[in-house]
Every structure is written in C-alpha cells, then in structure tokens.
Amino acid sequence: MNTFKKIGLTALGTTLVAGSAFAGEITASGDAGYTYSSEEIGKSTDDGYGFNHDITFSGSGELDNGFTVSTTMILTETSALSSSNVALTMGGMGTITIGNGLGNVGGAFDDVTPRAYEENHDGMKTTTAIDSMGVLTDGNAVMYSSPSFDLAGGSVSFMLGYTPEAGDSATGEGAVSAQSATYGSGTAAGINISYGGLTAGAFGEEVDNDRGDGPRQDDAMSATWYANYSFGPVSVGYQTGGLDRGLVGAGEAITSAKVLSTAYGNFEFEKMSVAFNVNENLSLSWGELEETYDNQSLNGTDVEMSSTSIQFAYTMGSMSIKGYQTDTDNPGWDSNAESDEVTELAVNFAF
C-alpha cells in the first residue's frame, strides 16, 4: 500500500511540474491599528474606539511572451472582501483589469487633491458627489490602463472602462452581469497629464437609461477635472465636477436630506486643498469641499453642503500616527440639519 502511495505522489508531482505554464508567487502583506473617533452634532457628542486591519494577498506570474498576470484580494477587519481583481499587463501595450472594489476608472479621479491623511468625505458621514465619480461603472466592468507616453517633456496616460450592465456589484466566474431595471451599459474614460510639478486630468462617465419613458428618462453621467501643483515641500490642488443620475421629476425640498442615488436634480462640487511636508516624517494639510444640490425644477431651492478638514500624518518606520478634524455644514444637503464635526486619531502598523 505504501509503495502505491509513493508511486501516485511521484506521478502527481511530475505532472504539476510539467504542466506549469509560468512561474508565479503568492505574497501577503497588511496593516493594523487602533482608532479613536468623536462626532459632535449640535450639542450631542458620541465617542468610540475602534480597530482596523487590511490583509492583502497578491499573486503574479510571467507568460512566455513577456506578458504578466497578477491578482489581488483585500480582506478587512470584518472579514469582508474589500477588493479583488485579475490584471493582464501586456508589456508596453497597457493593462486590462476585471474585478470589484477597484472604483474602476472613476476610482482614480474621485478626490485627487493633496492631503495628509483621508479625503474630506471620510469625516462627513454622508455619501458625497466627489466620492461617487464613476460608481455606476465600478462593478462587472472591464478596464484598460495605458502605459505613460512622453509628450513634449511631460507624460500622458489614459484609462477606459466599459460595463454591459451598470451597477456596483461584482460578477463571478462564469456568471452574467446582473440585469438592471434602471440602467443599461456604461462607458468611462479618464486622462492624466504630468509636466514638471504640474499634474492635471479629466474624467467622464455616461450610463444609458434603461427605462424608456419611465421615471428615469435621461442618461446618467458624472464628470470631473483637476489640477495639482507641487513646489518644494508644498502641494496645492483644485478639483471640480458633478453628477446627474438621470432622474426627472419634482426636486427635493431644501429642508430634507438628499440621497445621491434617488434625488431628482443634480450635484456639483468644488474642492481646494494645500498639503505641506514639514519634514520627511510629518505632513499637514487643509482642504475645503463645497457641494451644491441643484433642484433644476424650482428656483431658490439649491442647497450647499460645505466641509473643512484639517489633517496631519506622522510616520516612524512602519508605524504611523494620523488624524483629522472635519466640520460639515448642511450635511446631506439639508438646510435644517445641524453642523457635524468629526475628529479621528489613528495609530497604524504596516507589516
């Protein structure tokens, strides 16, 4: 019996070696830490301690023609899958990626102004327009990323995305995209240009209406452009854009909270920020975000939600201490809502 086992294992090992198409490896990395957060709404204050950890599993291998295949999977502290994807890099012809939790093309443009720690919306406790660029073409989409091209002393790169059924859900092996009763196919495109200390770019997404003459009569869209400039230890940035989910009907009242995915009208935003590297370990930043809900159907009913975020980050090898204080007026684009102030301190360890 033992002899037969040895023969079987030897044959299996030989088959695996002979059938290997390319050499690859799987690696794991991650980070973990503690957080303290305090939220003050009017005269009410809530506090809490938390923890976080992200574990990233990565695999890659090279084909005989020089192309490389890579895959990434990220697990969070709730054991939930944050992101997973498979990417094929075709040498100098760019990369094709399919997966979920990537943000797709829009994820590279949702808030790209300089900051020391988090984006403004992280401390706003509401979904913002600037953080929703390209969200309808995030799931079950294919994304192409070009290599960087030299242009008059600078560099240019672009990204393209397409989904047959717009939405934010992933499509597993052998499955078809979930049928949407609201939207049809969607396309997205983005471009980045760098020259010296200047980096600028633009993004646009359009999603077909899939309801004909129903309540949702128009195509959905989101778009933005930005410009960042770095000189010495200082970086400044500006970004503007907006989105329209295609809803046609009576606008929302100024005294009610708005939800991006269901509100009639459109949303516009404008962001400015400054970041300063005090030294190689310490950085500070200030950012101001203004988002306006445009009713479109009635005059005098627009509502502006604004937030200011002051942040810092200090690193010591694999350890970092970061924090922010973000103040928001008219949260949820609700003129009756009390101001919201969120303070967070985080200690993190990379491994």
N, C-alpha and C positions, 0 to 999 in steps of 0.2 A: 504493500500500500504506500509506504514512504517513497519507494522508488518511482511509482507512478506520479506522486505529487511533485517530486523533483523534476521529472520529465515535463510535466504540464507547466510548471512555473518557468522552466528554462525556455520552452517554446513561446510562452506568452511574452516574456521579456524580450526575446529575439524579435517577435512581431512588432512590439511597441517601438523598438529602436529602428527597425527597418521602415516602419510606416510614418516616422516623424517627418512632417513637411518642412518645418523650420524650427530653429532653436528659440525658445522663449523662456520667460521667467515671470513669477508672480511675487510681488512685494506688498508689504503692508506698512502704513505709516499712520500717524494720527496726532490728535491733540486733546487735552483735557484740562478742566479748570473749574473755578468757582465764580459765581456772580452774586452781586447784591444789587437790588433794584428797588426804587422808590417812585411811586406815582402819586402826584397831587392833583386832584380835580376839584377846583373850587376850594372848599375848606376841608375836604376829605383827603386823607393820605393813607395809602397802602404800601407795605414793605414786604420784601421777601428775599430769601436766599435760594440760590439755585446752583445747578451744576451743568456742565456741558462736556460732551466728548464726541468727536468725529473720528471714525476709523475708515481709512481709505485703502481699498485693495486695488492694486494696479497690475496689469499684465501686458506684456508686449512681446513681439517676435518679428523676425525679418523673413520675407519671402525670397525666393531665388532671384527675382527680378529687381530686388532692392527696395520694393515697397515694404512698409511696416504696418502691422496690425496691432492696435492697442485697445485695452478695455479698462474701465474704471467703475468702481462701485463704492459709494459712501454711505456708511451707517451712522445714525445719530444716537443721542443718549436715550431716546425712546425705542431703540431697536428698529426704527423706521428707515426705509430706504430713501435717502435724500436725493441721490443721483446715480444713474448708471448709463453707460453708453459703450458703443463699439466704434472705433475710428480707423479708417484706412488712409494712410498717408502715402501718396503716390509720387514720392520724390519731389521734383520741382513743379509738379502739376497740382499741388494742393492736397486738401484733406476732405474726405467725405465722412460725416458722422451721423449716426442714428442713435437715439436714446431718449431718456426722460430726465427731468430735473436740471436740464442744462440752461434753460432760458432761451435756447436756440439762438437765432441771430439777435433778437431783441435783448437777450441777456447781456450782450456785450455793450449795450447802449442805454441801459435803464437808469443809471446815475453814475456818471463818469467824471464828475468834478473832483478835485483833490480833497482828501480828508485824512485825518489821523486814525480814525477807528471805523465807525459804521456810517452808513448812509442815513440821511435825515429821517427817512420814513421808519427806520428801525425803532426810533423813540417816539413815534407819532401814534401808535396803537390804532392805525387805520390803513387800509389799502390806498395807496396814492397813485396818481396817473403816471408820475415819473418812474415808478417801480413796476408799471404794467405795460411797458413797451414790448410789443410782440408776444404778449402772453397767449393770444389765440392761436399762434403757430408754434407753440412750445412743444406740445405733445405730438406723437405719431408723425413726426416730420423728418425730412432728410435735409441736412445742412452741408453746404460746401464752403470751405475756407480757402482762399487763395494764398499762395506764398507772397512775400513782400517784394515789390518791384521798385527798382531805383528810378527816380524821376527828378531830374534837374537838381541833384544833390540831396534830395529827400527820398522818402519811401511811401509807397501806396499799397494797400491791401484791401480786399473786399470779401464780403460774405453773402451767400444766397441761401434761401430756405423755401421749402415747399411742403405743404401738408394737404392730403386729399380730403380730410375732414377736420376742420378747425376745432381746437379744443386743447385741454391741458392734461389729458390722460395718456398714459403710455400704451404702446401696442406690443405685446409679447410675441414670441416665436410662433410663426405660422398663423397669427391672428390677423383679422382685418380691422381697419380703423372703426371706432365706434360711430354709428350713424348719428349725425346731429340733426335735430329738427329745427335748429336755429341758423346754423352757418354751414356753408359749403367749403370749397377749397380755399386755401390762403397762401399768399406769397409774401416774402420778406426779403429785403436787401439792405446792406449796410456797407459803408466805406470809411476807411481811416487814412489820414494823410499826416505824415510827420516830416518836419523840416526844422533842424536845429532844436531849439527849445519849445517849438510850437507843435501841438498835436490837435487836429480837428477831424470831425467826422459827421456823418449824417446817416439816418436810418428811416426806413419806411415800411409799413405793413398794410396790406389790403386783403380783406376777407369777404368772399362773396356772400350775399344774402341768400338764404335757402328757404325763405318763406313766401316768396312771390309777393302777393298783395296783402299779406298779413300784417300784423302789428309792426313787425321788424321789416321795413320796406327798403332801407338803404344798406349799402355795403358798410362794413365796419372798417375802421382804419386807425392807425397810430403812427406818429412820426416825431422825430426829434433831430436836432443838430447841436453840436457842442464845439467849444474851443478851449484848450488848456495851454498855459504858457509857463515854463519854468525858467527861473534865472537865479543861479546860485542855490541857496537853501530855500527859496520861496517859490511856491506854485500857486497860480491863480486860475480860476476856471469859470466858465459861463455855459449854461445849457438851457434850451427852451424847446417846447414841443406841445403835443396834445394828443387826445384820442377821442374817438366817437364810436360807440358800439352800434350805431345804426338804428337806434330806437326812434320812432316817430310818434309824437303824441304830446299831450299836455305836459309842461315842465313841472319839476318838483318845487314845493314851497320852500322859501328861504329859511323857514324855521324847522325844517325836518332834515334828518341825516340822510345823506345820499350814498348809494351803493353803486360803484363803478359799472358793474355788470348789468344793472337793471334800470338805472336812472335815464330818463329822457334828457336830451341835451348833450353837450359835450364838455370836456375838461381840458383846460390849458394850464401849463406850468412854466415857471421860470426859476432857475437855480443859479446862485453865485456862491463861491467859496474861496477861501485862502488857506493854504497849509504852509507851515514853517518848520523846517528841520533845525531845531536848536543845536543839536549835535548828532552824532551817529546813533545815539540811543533814544533821544527824546524828540517827539514831534507834537505840534499843536495845530489845531485847525478851527476855523469858524465857517459856518455855512448857513445860508438863508434860502428857504424854499417857499415860493408862493404859488398856490394852485387855485384856479378860478373855475367854478362851475358856471357854465353859460346855459341859461334856461332855453334860449333860442326862440321860444314861443311867446314870451311876455317880457316887456321892458321893465327894468328896475328890479329884477329878481335874481341877478347874479350874486354869488356868494364867494368870498375869497377866504381860503384856509391858508394860514401862513405859519411857518415854523422857523426857529433859530436854534442851531445846535453848536455848542462849544465842546471840543473834544481834545483828548491827549492820549498819547501812547508812549510807553517806556519799555524798552527791551533790555534784557540781561541774558545773553546767550539764548537758551531755549525757553526762558521764562519771560513773560510779558505782563505788564500792568496797564490796563486801558480803561478809559471812562468817557462818559459824555453826560451833558445835561441838555435836553431838548424841550423847548417851550413851544406849544402849539395853540394858536387862536382859531376859533371856529372849527374845531375838529369835526371831521365828517361833513364839511361844508354846511354846517348847521349854525345859523346866526344866533340861535338861542343856547348853544352848547357852552358850558363853562370851559375856561382855558385849562389845558392839560400840560403838566410839567413832569417829565420823566428823567430820573437820574440813575445811571448804571455804572457800577465799578466791576471790572472783571480781572481775574488773575488766571493766566493760561500757561500751560506747559506743552511744548511740542516734543514728540518722540518718534 
